Every structure is written in structure tokens, then in C-alpha cells.
């Protein structure tokens, strides 16, 4: 029974004790309790831990009521950043507001609310009517725009827009580790609103916008100063997850 319990957990570390109980139960053997299953897994060094989430883009969704529910995973101590114990996700959930944002080393950019689906048409509109006016007012001509390789970011019409506007865009290798520092700004924003409730989407966006505008440039500078260490950590880990 011990071997069956361990095998079930190792096949899928996200299985709950109830799932494992069902998978190891047979007519010829007694049914182990969920408490017994958890205890046997702990004895084997498999402890319930919260997985590391890996956000994916420079757009993000925020729930109206706090953060998403926590998913637990069983893994040995010291294996937090092993790929099999990762959960690549974006922030999501019922009742949410999606936003697009940007910043530079000199100022926080605008936070734009996205209504409906974030497709290449919406992205083109953001670039032309939100990003471009802010960049012209706050950035010099030598600035470089950074985005990831999401489909809406690399659509031909979007690339032609950059070319037409003579915008310098940072090269971004396909399937590369996500080192866009704005991901950590989303985390900063979510922490600031962790215990704040909203009764509707309009109120939630107002809260997000106020919190975004209140992020001091010292936070931005600290984040940017840490980027060389983050790059080196990814190089040392050969592209696998790091503590960042």
C-alpha cells in the first residue's frame, strides 16, 4: 500500500489525498484514510507545498475578490524550482479585470483596462493610443520597447506598426525564460491589493489604477538593478526555474 501511495503521488504531484485514496483502493485491501495517506507521504519526504507560479505576459487579470485560490503540491524539501513541481499560469478567476501596463526607468506608464478579448486589434489600439503618447512625452528617441513573443505581439500588422513608427523593439528569443521585469510589477500590484475587496469591475480597476500610480520609483529602480543577477541565475540554471 505504501508503494502504491508513493507511486500515485509521484505520477502526479498535484493529486490530493482524496484522489490518491481513490486510485489505491481495491476490493481486496482496506481503504487507507486521507490522514494516513498524508502521513505516509510526509514520512517519504513528500510535503504539501504551494507551487511556484509563472506568469506569462505583460497583460494580467486581477480578481475582484483578492487573489486566486491556492493550489497545493507535494514535493520533497529543496525541490521548489524543479520543473515537474511548477504550475505555469496566468492570474485568472471568476469576476476579474484585465489590464495592460508599462513602465520605464524614469516613470510609471499608464495602466489600461482591457474590455473583452485581448487580441491583436486591441493591442494595436493600445500601442497607438496609449503607449505611443506616453512614450513621446516621457521617453527619448533612443528608448527600446520590450515585450514577449505572444502571438498578438508578433502578428504581422503589429510588427508593421513598429516598423512604420520606427520603434526599436527588443529582440526576444522564442521559448526563452520570461525575464520581462513587468511580471514583478504585477506581483507588486497584487500584493498591494491582496486584502482589498471590490463590488464590481469598475471599482476594481479604480483600485488597480490608484495602486499602480502609487508604486514609487525606488521599487522600479530596485527591480531594474536586480536584473543582472536574474539573468545570471537563469544562465547558471541553464534556463530552468530560479528563485526569482
C-alpha positions as CSV (number, residue, x, y, z in Angstrom):
1,X,0.0,0.0,0.0
2,X,2.9,2.4,0.8
3,X,4.4,1.7,-2.6
4,X,1.0,2.4,-4.3
5,X,0.5,5.6,-2.4
6,X,4.0,6.9,-3.3
7,X,3.6,5.8,-7.0
8,X,0.3,7.7,-7.2
9,X,1.8,10.9,-5.8
10,X,4.9,10.7,-8.0
11,X,2.9,10.1,-11.1
12,X,1.0,13.4,-10.5
13,X,2.3,15.6,-7.6
14,X,-0.9,17.7,-7.8
15,X,-3.1,14.8,-6.6
16,X,-4.9,15.4,-3.4
17,X,-5.1,12.8,-0.6
18,X,-8.7,12.1,-1.7
19,X,-7.5,11.5,-5.3
20,X,-4.8,9.1,-4.1
21,X,-7.3,7.3,-1.8
22,X,-9.5,6.6,-4.8
23,X,-6.6,5.4,-7.0
24,X,-5.1,3.0,-4.5
25,X,-8.3,1.5,-3.2
26,X,-9.1,-2.1,-4.3
27,X,-11.8,-4.6,-3.2
28,X,-9.1,-6.9,-1.6
29,X,-7.4,-4.3,0.6
30,X,-8.5,-1.9,3.4
31,X,-9.1,1.7,2.4
32,X,-6.4,4.0,3.9
33,X,-7.7,7.2,5.4
34,X,-6.7,10.5,3.9
35,X,-4.8,11.3,7.1
36,X,-2.8,8.1,6.8
37,X,-2.0,8.9,3.2
38,X,-0.8,12.4,4.1
39,X,1.3,10.9,7.0
40,X,2.9,8.2,4.8
41,X,3.8,10.9,2.1
42,X,5.4,13.1,4.7
43,X,7.4,10.2,6.1
44,X,8.6,9.6,2.5
45,X,9.7,13.3,2.3
46,X,6.8,14.5,0.1
47,X,5.4,17.6,1.7
48,X,2.4,19.7,0.7
49,X,3.7,23.0,-0.7
50,X,2.4,25.8,-2.7
51,X,3.8,25.6,-6.3
52,X,5.7,28.4,-7.9
53,X,3.5,30.2,-10.5
54,X,4.9,31.6,-13.6
55,X,3.1,34.5,-15.1
56,X,3.3,34.7,-18.9
57,X,2.7,38.2,-20.4
58,X,2.6,42.0,-20.0
59,X,-1.1,41.8,-19.6
60,X,-2.6,40.5,-16.4
61,X,-6.0,39.7,-14.9
62,X,-6.9,40.5,-11.3
63,X,-9.8,39.0,-9.4
64,X,-12.4,41.2,-7.9
65,X,-12.1,39.5,-4.5
66,X,-8.4,39.0,-3.6
67,X,-6.1,36.5,-5.2
68,X,-6.7,33.2,-6.8
69,X,-7.2,30.1,-4.7
70,X,-4.1,28.3,-3.6
71,X,-3.2,25.0,-5.3
72,X,-1.0,22.7,-3.2
73,X,1.5,20.3,-4.5
74,X,3.5,17.5,-2.8
75,X,7.3,17.7,-3.3
76,X,10.5,16.9,-1.5
77,X,12.1,19.7,0.5
78,X,14.6,21.7,-1.6
79,X,12.9,20.9,-4.9
80,X,10.7,24.0,-5.1
81,X,12.1,25.1,-8.5
82,X,12.2,21.7,-10.2
83,X,10.2,21.8,-13.5
84,X,7.8,19.0,-12.5
85,X,6.6,20.9,-9.5
86,X,5.9,24.1,-11.4
87,X,2.5,25.4,-12.4
88,X,2.7,27.8,-15.4
89,X,-0.3,30.0,-15.1
90,X,-1.6,33.5,-15.5
91,X,-3.7,35.3,-13.0
92,X,-7.3,34.3,-13.6
93,X,-10.6,33.6,-11.9
94,X,-14.3,34.4,-11.9
95,X,-15.0,38.1,-11.8
96,X,-11.8,39.8,-12.9
97,X,-10.4,42.8,-14.6
98,X,-7.7,42.6,-17.3
99,X,-5.2,45.4,-17.6
100,X,-2.2,46.3,-19.7
101,X,0.6,48.4,-18.3
102,X,4.2,49.6,-18.9
103,X,7.0,51.5,-17.1
104,X,10.5,52.7,-17.7
105,X,13.5,53.6,-15.5
106,X,12.2,57.1,-15.2
107,X,8.4,56.8,-14.7
108,X,5.4,54.6,-14.3
109,X,3.4,54.3,-17.5
110,X,-0.3,54.2,-17.9
111,X,-2.5,51.3,-16.8
112,X,-5.0,50.5,-19.5
113,X,-8.1,48.5,-18.8
114,X,-8.9,45.8,-21.4
115,X,-12.6,45.0,-22.0
116,X,-13.3,41.8,-23.9
117,X,-10.7,39.7,-25.6
118,X,-7.1,40.9,-25.7
119,X,-6.4,40.3,-29.4
120,X,-4.1,42.0,-31.9
121,X,-6.6,44.7,-32.7
122,X,-6.9,45.7,-29.1
123,X,-3.1,45.5,-28.8
124,X,-2.6,47.7,-31.8
125,X,-5.0,50.3,-30.4
126,X,-3.1,50.3,-27.0
127,X,0.2,50.8,-28.8
128,X,-1.1,53.6,-30.9
129,X,-3.3,55.5,-28.5
130,X,-1.9,54.6,-25.1
131,X,1.7,53.5,-25.4
132,X,2.9,56.0,-28.1
133,X,1.6,59.2,-26.5
134,X,3.1,58.2,-23.1
135,X,6.4,57.3,-24.8
136,X,6.6,60.5,-26.7
137,X,6.0,62.6,-23.6
138,X,8.3,60.6,-21.2
139,X,11.0,58.7,-23.2
140,X,13.7,59.8,-25.5
141,X,14.2,58.6,-29.1
142,X,16.8,56.1,-28.0
143,X,14.3,54.0,-26.0
144,X,13.8,50.3,-26.7
145,X,10.4,48.7,-26.3
146,X,10.3,45.3,-24.6
147,X,7.6,42.7,-25.0
148,X,7.4,38.9,-25.1
149,X,6.7,36.7,-28.1
150,X,3.0,36.3,-27.5
151,X,1.0,35.8,-30.8
152,X,-0.8,39.1,-30.5
153,X,2.6,40.8,-30.0
154,X,4.3,39.3,-33.1
155,X,1.4,39.5,-35.5
156,X,2.4,40.9,-38.9
157,X,0.3,44.0,-38.5
158,X,1.8,44.8,-35.1
159,X,5.3,44.3,-36.4
160,X,4.5,46.6,-39.4
161,X,3.2,49.2,-36.9
162,X,6.5,49.2,-35.0
163,X,8.3,49.5,-38.4
164,X,6.1,52.3,-39.6
165,X,6.6,54.2,-36.3
166,X,10.4,53.4,-36.4
167,X,10.2,51.9,-32.9
168,X,13.1,50.0,-31.7
169,X,11.9,46.6,-30.2
170,X,13.9,44.4,-28.0
171,X,14.8,41.0,-29.6
172,X,13.1,38.2,-27.7
173,X,14.1,34.6,-28.4
174,X,11.3,32.1,-28.8
175,X,10.6,29.9,-25.8
176,X,13.1,31.9,-23.7
177,X,12.8,32.3,-19.9
178,X,10.3,35.1,-19.1
179,X,12.6,37.8,-17.9
180,X,10.4,40.8,-18.5
181,X,10.6,42.8,-15.3
182,X,7.0,43.9,-15.6
183,X,6.0,40.5,-14.3
184,X,7.3,41.5,-10.9
185,X,5.4,44.7,-11.1
186,X,2.2,42.7,-11.5
187,X,3.2,40.8,-8.3
188,X,3.8,44.2,-6.6
189,X,0.4,45.4,-7.6
190,X,-1.3,42.2,-6.5
191,X,0.4,42.4,-3.1
192,X,-0.8,45.9,-2.6
193,X,-4.4,44.9,-3.2
194,X,-4.3,41.5,-1.5
195,X,-6.9,42.3,1.1
196,X,-8.9,44.9,-0.8
197,X,-12.3,43.9,-2.0
198,X,-14.3,45.4,-4.9
199,X,-18.0,45.1,-5.5
200,X,-17.7,45.5,-9.3
201,X,-15.2,45.6,-12.2
202,X,-15.2,49.5,-12.3
203,X,-14.3,49.7,-8.7
204,X,-11.6,47.1,-9.1
205,X,-10.0,48.9,-11.9
206,X,-10.0,52.2,-9.9
207,X,-8.3,50.4,-7.1
208,X,-5.7,48.9,-9.5
209,X,-5.1,52.2,-11.2
210,X,-4.6,54.0,-7.8
211,X,-2.2,51.3,-6.6
212,X,-0.3,51.3,-9.8
213,X,0.2,55.1,-9.7
214,X,1.4,54.8,-6.0
215,X,4.3,52.4,-6.7
216,X,7.4,54.5,-6.0
217,X,10.3,54.7,-8.4
218,X,12.5,53.3,-5.8
219,X,10.7,50.0,-6.3
220,X,11.2,50.2,-10.0
221,X,14.9,51.0,-9.6
222,X,15.5,48.2,-7.2
223,X,13.8,45.8,-9.6
224,X,15.9,47.0,-12.6
225,X,19.1,46.9,-10.5
226,X,18.4,43.2,-9.8
227,X,18.1,42.2,-13.5
228,X,21.8,41.3,-14.0
229,X,21.5,38.9,-11.0
230,X,18.3,37.4,-12.5
231,X,20.0,36.9,-15.9
232,X,23.0,35.2,-14.3
233,X,20.7,33.0,-12.2
234,X,19.0,31.8,-15.4
235,X,22.3,31.2,-17.1
236,X,23.6,29.2,-14.1
237,X,20.4,27.2,-14.1
238,X,20.7,26.6,-17.8
239,X,17.2,28.0,-18.5
240,X,15.4,26.1,-15.7
241,X,13.5,27.9,-13.0
242,X,15.3,30.1,-10.4
243,X,14.3,31.6,-7.1
244,X,13.3,34.8,-9.0
